[in-house]
Amino acid sequence: MPEAKLYETAGQLNLQLTTDDVRSGMHSPAPNRHPPFTYRTDVDPRLWFVFGRTYGQITQVDAHLFRDTTTIRFTSPVSFSKGGMP
């Protein structure tokens, strides 16, 4: 998007350009924010999404394997709840 269009759109949304320190965090419930609402264009948001992830737990299991489909059942160490909320 051309920079001029970006600033025009931000102005229509009553956003103010800021150079304050970058903050990030998570609160539940989300805190109420009050004007002035700000934006910035000098931060690469990919840094918040690109990182190494580790899934699962390593364990040893004895299992009989067959030429046809083999099914191994075990209790999941991860508990799940409805709606994706704990």
C-alpha positions in Angstrom: 0.0 0.0 0.0 1.4 3.4 -0.8 2.5 5.3 2.3 0.2 8.2 1.5 -2.8 5.9 1.4 -1.7 4.3 4.7 -1.6 7.7 6.5 -5.0 8.7 4.9 -6.6 5.5 6.1 -5.2 5.9 9.6 -6.5 9.4 9.7 -10.0 8.2 8.8 -9.8 5.8 11.7 -8.6 8.6 14.1 -5.3 6.8 14.7 -2.2 8.7 15.6 1.3 7.7 14.5 3.5 6.9 17.5 7.2 6.3 18.2 6.7 5.1 21.8 8.5 1.9 22.8 6.9 -1.3 21.4 4.8 -3.2 23.9 3.2 -6.6 23.7 1.4 -8.8 26.1 -1.6 -10.8 26.8 -4.3 -10.1 29.4 -7.6 -11.9 30.0 -10.0 -10.2 29.9 -8.5 -7.6 27.6 -8.1 -4.2 29.3 -10.2 -1.3 28.1 -8.1 1.2 26.0 -8.8 4.8 25.8 -8.0 7.4 23.0 -5.7 8.4 21.5 -5.3 5.1 19.7 -2.0 4.8 18.0 -0.3 2.9 15.2 3.3 2.5 13.9 4.8 1.4 10.7 8.4 0.7 11.7 7.9 -2.8 13.4 8.1 -6.1 11.6 5.2 -8.2 13.1 6.7 -11.4 11.7 9.1 -11.5 14.7 6.1 -12.3 16.9 5.2 -15.3 14.8 8.5 -16.9 13.8 10.0 -19.0 16.5 10.8 -22.7 17.1 8.0 -24.8 18.4 8.1 -28.1 20.2 5.1 -30.5 20.3 4.5 -33.7 22.1 6.4 -35.8 24.6 8.9 -38.5 23.7 8.3 -42.0 25.2 9.1 -45.6 24.4 6.2 -48.0 23.6 6.3 -51.7 22.9 3.9 -52.4 20.0 3.1 -55.4 17.8 3.4 -54.3 14.1 1.6 -56.1 11.3 1.7 -55.8 7.5 -1.8 -54.4 7.5 -2.8 -51.2 9.3 -1.5 -51.1 12.9 -3.4 -49.0 15.5 -1.7 -47.9 18.7 -3.9 -46.4 21.4 -2.7 -44.5 24.4 -4.0 -41.9 26.8 -3.3 -38.4 25.7 -1.1 -36.4 28.1 -3.0 -33.2 26.8 -6.4 -32.4 28.1 -8.9 -30.7 25.8 -12.0 -28.6 26.6 -15.0 -27.5 24.6 -14.7 -24.3 22.6 -10.9 -24.1 22.8 -11.0 -22.4 26.2 -9.4 -24.0 29.3 
